[in-house]
Amino acid sequence: MNKKQGFTILEVIVVGVFASLLLIFFFIQKSNIDAMQRDEDRKTAINAMYYALEESFYKENGYYPEHISEENIKVIDPALWTDPLGINLGQTGSSYSYEPANCKEGKCKEYILKANLEKEDAYVKYNRN
C-alpha cells in the first residue's frame, strides 16, 4: 500500500475556516475594547472639566463662564480639551460639548457638560451649585 504524507484539501479548508473565524472574532473584540477605552478617556476628560469648573472657576468667581477653554480654565491638562478623535471642545464634530444656561453679561448660573460615547449613552454632568 502506497501511503502519501500531508493533509487532504478538506483538512486544509477546515483549518483555514477556523483560523478565519478566530481572526474575525479577535478584530471585533479589539474594536470593542478600543471603543470602550475611548469612552473611558472621554469620561475622564469630562470629569476633569467638571471639577475644574466647580472647584476652581466657580469658587473663585461665583459664576460659570459662557465658554470654556484652556484660556479660562487653566487647572487641567490642555490635552483633555481634545477628544480621542483629535477634535477640540467647541469645534464641529467634537464629542465634547459645554452648554451654558441662565447667562447674563457672560456670567452663567448653570451649565451642561456632555460627552457623546460610542458604546453607551451620553455622559452628562450638570452644575453642582
C-alpha positions as CSV (number, residue, x, y, z in Angstrom):
1,M,0.0,0.0,0.0
2,N,1.4,3.4,-1.1
3,K,0.8,6.0,1.7
4,K,1.2,9.7,0.9
5,Q,2.1,12.1,3.7
6,G,0.4,15.5,4.0
7,F,-3.0,17.0,4.5
8,T,-6.1,16.5,2.5
9,I,-7.7,19.5,0.9
10,L,-10.7,19.2,3.2
11,E,-8.4,19.4,6.3
12,V,-6.7,22.5,4.9
13,I,-10.1,24.1,4.3
14,V,-11.4,23.3,7.8
15,V,-8.3,24.8,9.4
16,G,-8.5,27.9,7.2
17,V,-12.1,28.5,8.0
18,F,-11.4,28.0,11.8
19,A,-8.5,30.4,11.6
20,S,-10.5,33.0,9.7
21,L,-13.3,32.8,12.4
22,L,-10.8,33.3,15.1
23,L,-9.3,36.4,13.4
24,I,-12.8,37.9,12.8
25,F,-13.6,37.4,16.5
26,F,-10.3,38.9,17.5
27,F,-10.7,42.0,15.4
28,I,-14.3,42.5,16.5
29,Q,-13.3,42.3,20.2
30,K,-10.3,44.6,19.6
31,S,-12.6,47.2,18.1
32,N,-15.0,47.0,21.0
33,I,-12.2,47.2,23.6
34,D,-10.7,50.3,21.7
35,A,-14.1,52.0,21.7
36,M,-14.6,51.3,25.4
37,Q,-11.1,52.8,26.1
38,R,-12.0,55.9,24.1
39,D,-15.3,56.2,26.1
40,E,-13.3,56.0,29.4
41,D,-10.9,58.7,28.1
42,R,-14.0,60.9,27.3
43,K,-15.4,60.4,30.8
44,T,-12.1,61.2,32.4
45,A,-11.9,64.5,30.4
46,I,-15.4,65.5,31.3
47,N,-14.8,64.8,35.0
48,A,-11.7,66.9,34.9
49,M,-13.6,69.8,33.2
50,Y,-16.4,69.4,35.7
51,Y,-14.2,69.5,38.8
52,A,-12.2,72.4,37.3
53,L,-15.4,74.4,36.8
54,E,-16.7,73.6,40.2
55,E,-13.6,73.6,42.4
56,S,-11.6,76.3,40.7
57,F,-13.6,78.6,38.5
58,Y,-16.9,78.8,40.4
59,K,-15.2,79.1,43.8
60,E,-13.0,82.0,42.6
61,N,-15.7,83.8,40.6
62,G,-19.1,82.8,41.9
63,Y,-20.5,82.1,38.4
64,Y,-19.8,79.8,35.4
65,P,-18.2,81.0,32.2
66,E,-20.2,81.4,29.0
67,H,-17.4,79.5,27.1
68,I,-14.8,77.1,28.4
69,S,-11.3,76.5,27.0
70,E,-7.8,76.2,28.2
71,E,-7.5,80.0,28.4
72,N,-10.1,80.4,31.1
73,I,-9.8,77.0,32.8
74,K,-6.1,76.6,33.3
75,V,-6.0,74.0,36.0
76,I,-6.5,70.9,33.8
77,D,-4.1,69.3,31.4
78,P,-4.5,71.0,28.0
79,A,-4.6,67.6,26.2
80,L,-8.0,66.9,27.9
81,W,-9.7,69.6,25.8
82,T,-9.2,67.4,22.7
83,D,-11.4,64.3,22.4
84,P,-9.9,60.9,21.5
85,L,-10.6,61.6,17.8
86,G,-8.4,64.7,17.9
87,I,-11.2,67.4,17.9
88,N,-11.2,70.2,20.5
89,L,-14.2,71.1,22.6
90,G,-16.3,73.7,20.7
91,Q,-15.2,72.6,17.2
92,T,-17.7,70.9,14.9
93,G,-17.7,67.2,15.3
94,S,-16.2,67.2,18.8
95,S,-17.7,64.5,21.1
96,Y,-17.5,67.1,24.0
97,S,-20.0,69.9,24.5
98,Y,-20.5,72.7,27.0
99,E,-23.9,74.3,27.1
100,P,-24.2,77.3,29.5
101,A,-27.6,78.4,30.7
102,N,-29.2,81.3,32.6
103,C,-26.4,83.7,31.4
104,K,-26.2,87.4,31.8
105,E,-23.2,89.5,30.7
106,G,-21.0,86.4,30.3
107,K,-21.8,85.1,33.8
108,C,-23.9,81.9,33.9
109,K,-25.7,80.2,36.7
110,E,-26.0,76.8,35.1
111,Y,-24.3,74.5,32.5
112,I,-24.4,71.1,31.0
113,L,-21.2,69.3,30.2
114,K,-21.5,66.3,27.9
115,A,-19.5,63.7,26.1
116,N,-21.1,61.5,23.3
117,L,-19.9,58.0,23.8
118,E,-19.6,55.1,21.3
119,K,-20.7,52.2,23.5
120,E,-23.0,53.9,26.0
121,D,-25.5,56.8,26.2
122,A,-24.0,60.3,26.5
123,Y,-22.1,61.0,29.7
124,V,-23.6,64.2,31.2
125,K,-22.6,66.4,34.1
126,Y,-24.7,69.3,35.4
127,N,-23.6,72.2,37.5
128,R,-23.4,71.5,41.2
129,N,-24.3,75.0,42.6
